[in-house]
Amino acid sequence: MSYPLKLDPRLDLTLERVINAPRELLWRAWTTPEHVKQWFTPKPWLISDCEIDLRPGGLFRTRMQSPDGKEVNDRHCCYLEIVPNERLVWTDALLPGYRPSGDAFMTAVIALQSEGNATRYTATAIHRDQATRDNHEEMGFFDGWGTVADQLAQYVKTI
């Protein structure tokens, strides 16, 4: 199956890693709320709540908590595509049931490809315009998403 996503460097940011774990384990870490809460935001921040309704049009919601205990981000997203152990696509441009959110920042694509006993992990953030993409990069996309990928790699060793 070929995937129709064509990256546009003016609008998209991508992070790649090879993680020493089978993609089925990474998939489980990405699709189970108890697991997502363990690694999904750079520490000392944490995910205080996570809901997953794993179906196209279903909910992916995370609530972040700052180190001083403030809940600062309660993001509601809609799954667009789910290919088990291979690809997960969601967006905050839509709410569950494909309802427009009015608060669009990005669409995320997580791709998992086996490389021997490891997995090539590719996380892409797709933005509506270059200003939003540049803002995301200035906010620390590579450091933040890279830290999260490292936390994911460490966490999957424990499950």
N, C-alpha and C positions, 0 to 999 in steps of 0.2 A: 504494500500500500504506500503510495507516495503522499506526501503531506503538502498542501497548497501554500503553506506559509513561506513567503519570500521576505527575507529580512531587508529592512531599509535602515541603513546606519544613521540616517537623519532623524528617524522616529523610534528606533528600537535599541534596547540595551540587552546584551547577552552575556551570560556567565557560564563557563564550561569547567567541569572538573571530572576527573576519573576517581570514582569512589570505590574503595576495596570492599564491595558487598554486592550480592546479587540484586538485580533490579526488583525482584519480587519483594525483597526486604525494604527497599527504598519506597516502593509503592505502598506497602503497609504503613510505613512511617508518615507518608503523605496523606493517607486516606482514613486514618483512625484518630479521632479527636484526642484520646489519651496520649498518643504518640506525638501529635502535632504540638501539643502544649509543652513538650519537653525540649524542643529545639527551634521553633519557628521564628523566634525573634532574638536579636543579639543580646546576650546576657550583659548586664544584670537586669535588663528588661525581661518581662515574661508574658506569656499568654495566659490570662486568668480564666478564659473561657473559649471553647471552640465547639462549633456545631458543624456537622457534615451530613448532607443529604446527597449521597453520591449517585446522582443521575443527571442527565442533561436537563437543565432548568432547575436543578436542585440548589440548595443553599450551601455555601462555604462561608462561615462567619468566624472571625477571630476578634477577641478583645485583648488589647495590650494593656499592660500595667507598668508604670514607671518604677524606678528603684525606690521612690519614696511613697509608693502605694497608690498613686493616682491612676485611675483608668482613663486612658487618653485616646484610644482609637478603637471604635467598635465597627469594624468593617464588614459589611454584608455584600457578598459576591454571588454570582450565578455561574454554575458550571455550564460550559458550552459543549465540551467534548470530553469523553472519558473512554480511553482505550486501555484496559487493564494491563498493568506492568509496562506500559509503553508511553502513554501521553495523557496529560491532564491539562485542560484549558479552562480557565475561569476569568471572569471580568467583574469589575465593580461598576461598569457602565449599565449593568442590568441587575435587578433584584431577582430572587427566585420567581419562577414562572415567566421569566423573560420580560418582566416589567421594567421600563426605563427607571434608572435610579436618580438621574439629574445630578449625580456627583461622580462623574467619570474621571478616573485618573489613568487606569491602565487595564490591559488584558494580559494575563500571564499564561505562558506555555511552559510546562515542565515536560521534558522529553528524556526518556530512559532507554539507553541502548546497551546491550551486553557487549563487554569486551573481555573475553575469557571468563574469569571468575569475578571480574569487576564490572562496573557500570559507568558508561559515559553519561554524565548528568548535565543537561543543558537547561538553563532557566532563562527565559526571554521575557522581557517586559515590553509590551507594544503600547505606544502612546499615540494620542490623537494629533499632536503637532510637535514641532521641534522645541518650542518653548517648554512644554511639559516634559519632554524627554531630557532636555538640558537641565531643567530643575531637578528631576529625579537623579541625574548623575551628580549634580552639585550637592544634593542631600546625602550622597554617599552610597549610591547604588552598589558599586563594586565592593566597597568595604563591608557594607551591611549584608548584602546577599552572599558575599564570599564568606563572611563569618557564619551566617546561617548554614551555608553548605558545609562548612567545617563542623559545625555543631551537629548537623544531620549525620555526617560521616562518623562522628564519635558516638552519637546516640544509637545508630543501628547496630553497633557492636554489642549493645546491651540487651537487644530484643531477640 
